[in-house]
Amino acid sequence: MPNRGDQSQGKPWRSKGRPQTTAIASGGTWFYLGTPIGRPALVRLFSTILKREDGKHFLVTPVEKVGIRVDDAPFLAVEMLKEQDERGRLLRFRTNVDDWVSCDSAHRLRFEMAADGGLTPYLHVRAELWAKVTRALYYDLVDMGEERVVDGHPMFGVESAGEFFAMADAEQVRGVV
């Protein structure tokens, strides 16, 4: 009987050991054998079986687990809605594969220092998968930003769903503006 990769029975997935043929570029374009995947429905389907384990990305089905190269983040946050709920302002983001993610304690924003000295924002989508926030939305986040004291230090950041997501030290931001 072939190994079907039934994790409930402790059997590992089959992996063909072949080289990675699929990649996601930093701009969000998915590639197969070096050619962009032009069908959005196919990219959406692949995105639903994307997993990250030990810092590596895989497309995982019940019978196979295939590595995929991801240049930065596997998704892009391309649209943002500002809504209100019982916790105050709620930011909701649409990804490039049409998933909607509410920014809250389970789906946090994080900000990393970029090579050029600026900040790059990321939104947690699910499991170990993140969406890079587009530059236009980053500017919208900065416009909404406010200063708060976090652990005794003034920080600049943005609030969503009652959570404060610090972008940078407020002193540094004041020096730039």
HUGIHU-V161007 format. One record per helix or strand of 2 or more residues. SS is the DSSP state (hx for helix, st for strand). FROM is the first residue (numbers start at 1). LEN is the number of residues. If there is no record, write none. Layout:
ss=SS from=FROM len=LEN
ss=SS from=FROM len=LEN
This chain:
ss=hx from=7 len=3
ss=st from=22 len=3
ss=st from=30 len=3
ss=st from=35 len=2
ss=hx from=40 len=9
ss=st from=50 len=4
ss=st from=56 len=5
ss=st from=64 len=7
ss=st from=75 len=11
ss=st from=88 len=8
ss=st from=100 len=3
ss=st from=109 len=5
ss=st from=119 len=8
ss=st from=129 len=5
ss=hx from=135 len=10
ss=st from=146 len=5
ss=st from=153 len=8
ss=st from=163 len=7
ss=hx from=170 len=7
